[in-house]
Amino acid sequence: MTRPWRRTIAGVLGVGVLVGVALLPAVQPTEARFTDPEYAAGSFTASQLTTPTIISCSVTNLLGTFTGFTITWSSGYLKPQQRLSINNVAVDNANVTQSGSGPYSYSATISSGVLSTLLGSLLGSSNTVWVEAVLPGTAWVSPAATRTLSVGGLLGLGGNNTCT
């Protein structure tokens, strides 16, 4: 074969490739995934620990002088999940007794000596007592059930001793 013939064949093949590319269908447009009008929706509610229910709160007196108080509550959670606090100071759960099989009943009798150790002077004070359910190892805490413990002082001279 001669050189001019090879050039002719190469030229015809080149023109054929160009014509073939020109005859291919155009590239179809697509939408990016993040602009697709389809979407998913749903709703959920977070779980919440149930608030304990305070059944009673009563004070004990000796000749008008505050000697302690007893608080009783019920909760669906076990004793390690109970927190009794007075003025932001947690009371040791060793002071709490549990009974029942769910919902459980709890009771704590706190003497004036224990309260003085926890809070300092109790003379003429108003103290917030609350009970919460907690989920150990997390920051989950139920809404608090509260009572106000009022201590009138020596011989009740500073007012009545009450838990309301």
Summary of the structure (lengths in Angstrom):
residues: 164
radius of gyration: 39.1
end to end distance: 115.6
largest distance: 132.9
contacts: 396
relative contact order: 0.17
helix: 25%
strand: 37%
